[in-house]
Amino acid sequence: MVASISYSPIPIFDLGPLSLSLHGLFAGIGFVAGAYLMIREIRARRFDAAAAQSVLTWALVAAIVGARVFTIPAHIGEAGYSFGDAVSIAGDYSILGGYAGGVIGGVLRMRLLAVSVPVYLDAAAAGMAIGAVVGRLGDIAIVEHLGSETTFFLGYAIKPGYDVSPQHNALECTVETAIDGICGTYHHTALYDMIGAAVLLGVLLWLSRVWVRRHYGQLFGLWALWYGLQRFFIDFTRLGAAQEGNRQVIADSVMGPFTGSQWGALIVAALGLALVGWSARRMPVVSKETDVELGAEPAAASAGG
């Protein structure tokens, strides 16, 4: 038997009149973890923590909206897809769309507060990475976002009796229909994404301390470039099922040679690369002196009062 990962999923459960899924719970915890890292960095560099908290509030609301809205382009033109599907809160949600919405909302608030956008974006970079790490724990727990069938050792094997995420109900089987005790083994894309985001988190935290020639804005640009490319390549494990129209495995639509998520990921990566280059040309190198010029409280003033 080919090695694979297998564990009993934690299904969606009822809490009174509400249905609770670990997907949403860990997404919320991931946001809190990311917000903590951002606020910690802002305070360490003596920027306005109250402004950062206001930015995060706007970003949270915009992220929820973006996670829903940015899935719509991938479904436009599908047979039977209507305006009601587009505005329904029961539709698809995208982590990339959530990131996009959160960044747009956060930047808008930064502009209204007249704080330095590159400074606050850089402070959020590690938080964006840890948000994916923690958020994916919920997907892994309920077994969501599986890809095509695989023999890869990190693939997820569904066994008889497993109650996986509702989007994969058709992949479940009985003891009688299982082959060698397994219903099938599929790419565990949420796990792949969590591992990649964890590595990215470590790299960002390390670079924030040792990258002495870093320009303002480059840390956030690097996050976008890395995470966009990461999602682009990981989603090749889902492309085959999407091209076959296998909706019991993947709900993504195919747009030309790639899935909608892959196109979104490429846009994120391209914007990240552009920001890294623009910052190198237009922004100064990060320093305590320039921090003060951009709105940080001087160390002497902080110590005195």
C-alpha positions, 0 to 999 in steps of 0.5 A: 500500500502506498504511504499516505495520511489518514485521520478521521475528520472533525465534521461540521456540528450543531451548536443550538440553531447554529452549524459550526465548522472549524473552517470558519473558527480557525479562519477567525483565530488566524486573523487574530494571530496575524493582528497580534503580530502586526500590532506587536511590530507596530508597537516595537517600532513606536508607530501608532498602535491605535491606528493599526487597530482601526486599520485591522477593523476595516481590513476584517470587514473588507476581507469577509466581503472580498472572500465572497466577491472575488469568487464571482469572476470564476463563475460568470458564464457558467450555465445556471449561474445567476445574480442570486448565486453571486450575492448569496452568502452561501456561495464559495469563499476564497482565501485569496479573495479575503486577502485582497479585500482585507488589503484594499480595506486596510490600505483605504483606512491607512490613507484616511488616517494619513499613516505610512502605507508601506510601513503598515503593510510591512508590519502586516506581512508576517501576520498574513503568513501566520493567518494562512498557517492557522486558518488552514488548520481548520481546513485540515481538520474537516478535510476540505479542498482536496485535489486530484487523486494521487500516490504522493505520500502527503496525500489524504486517504479517505476510509469507509465511515469518514465524514469529510467536508460536504464538498467531498461527500461524493468521495466517501464510500462504504466498506463494501465499495472500498479498495484495500480499505480505502475509498481513494487518496487525494492531494491534501492541498490545505496541508501543502498550503499550510506547510508553505505558509509556515516556511514563508512565516519563518523567512519573513520573521528572519528577514525582518531582522537581518535584511539590512538593505530592505526598503519600505514595502519590500517585506509585504511585496515578498509575502505577496510574491511568495504566497501568490506563486505558492498558491499557483503551483499548489493548485496544479494538484487541483487543475486536472479534476477541474478540467474534467469538470469533477465537481465532487472534488473541486468547485473551481472553474477553469479559465483557459489553461488554469483555474480561477484560483491560479489566475488570482494567485498569479495576479497577487504574485505579479503585484508583489513583484511590482511592489518589491521593484517599486519600493527599491526605486522609490522608498528609502532603506528601513532605519530608525531615523526614517521610521521617525520621519514616517510617523514613529515616536522618537525613542527619547520621547517614548522613554521620557513619557 
